Amino acid sequence: MSKRILIAEDELSSREMLATFGKMHGYEVTSVADGRDLLLSVADEQFDLIITDLMMMGLDGATATDIFKMHDTTTPVIALTSLSPQETERLKNKFIRIFHKPCNFTELYNYVESLIGK
């Protein structure tokens, strides 16, 4: 059975590219457009990994991550952001890793594979 990844990204083209790249690497991918849908998906399904954009309209990725971790969810979370490393310094303990945009998808999915396998 394939490992399952949830992708939360508000920019459609980025979301589609992340999902396509994940599927090409053998993962089952669910993608959503915001933090609210991220929370709904996590409540309904099990995932091996979550990749979330930090800055999304409505509920952002950092806040959504805080909320679902309050419910003892141990799913690792990778953040994507266009914020500078200095701006994300205070957030780094919330995530297994933060990738800065533009993100190298090969590097991202190599890291995903090192975390959860295939």
N, C-alpha and C positions, 0 to 999 in steps of 0.2 A: 504494500500500500504506500502511495506517495505521501511525503510530508506535506502538511498544509500550511500555507502562508496567507495572512491577511494583510492587504496593502490599503492604507488610508492616505489618499493624496487628492487634493482638490483640483489640481490642474489635470485636465483630461488627457492631454498628450503624454504627460509624465506617467500618469496612472496606467495608461494603456501600454506604454513601453516597459514599465516595471513588471506588469502582469505578463506580457509577452515573453520577456526575458526569463521570468521565473518559470513559465511553462516550458520554454526551450531547455531549461536546466532540470526538468523532470518533476517540478513541484505542482501540486494542486493549488491554484491561486483564486482567492476571493478578493475583489477590490471594491472599495467604497470611497465616497467623495468627501467625507467629513468625520469629525470626532464622534458625533452623535451616532452615525451609522456604524462606526467602529465599535462603540459600546453595545449597540444592538446585536451586532454579529458575534461579539465575544460572549454575550449572554446566551446566545442560541447555539453556538457551535464551538468545537475545540480546534485550536490552531497550535502548530508547533512553533510558530514565530509570527511576530507582527512587525511590519515596517510602516512607520507613520511619518507624515510630514509634520513639522512642528507648527507651522503657521497655516491654519485653515480657517475659513469663515465659520462663524458660529462657535463650535467647540473645537479648540485646537488640540493637537496631538499630545502635548505635555499634560494638559488637564485631563483628557480622556484616559491617558495612561495612569495618572494618579487615581482616578475614580475606579478603574477596574482592578488596580492593585490593592485597593481597600477591601476588595472582596476575595482576598487571598489567591488571586490569580498569579501563577508563577511563570506564565508564558514570557519568554524573552522578547524585548522590544528594541528595535533599531530605529533611530530617528534620522530623518532627512531634513536638511534646512539650508536656506540661503543666508542665514545669520552668520556672523563671524564667529570664530572660536572664542573670542572674548565674550561675546553676547550669550553664548551657550554654556559657558563655564559653570554657572549655577545649576544647570540642568543635567550635567553629565552623569550624576549618580542615579538618575531615573531610568537611564537606558543602558543597554549592554554596549552600545557604541553609537556615536553620532557621525553620520556622513554629511559632508558639506557639498551643496550643489554648485556647479554641475557635478553630478555623481558619476563615477566610472562604474557602470553596471557590472562589468566583469569582476572588478574588485569587490563590489557589494555581494554578488552571488558566490564568489569564492569564500567570502567571510561567512555567508549564510550556510554554505556547505560545511565549513569547519565547525559551525555551531550545532547544526541539526542533522547533518548528513543529507541523504537523498530519499 
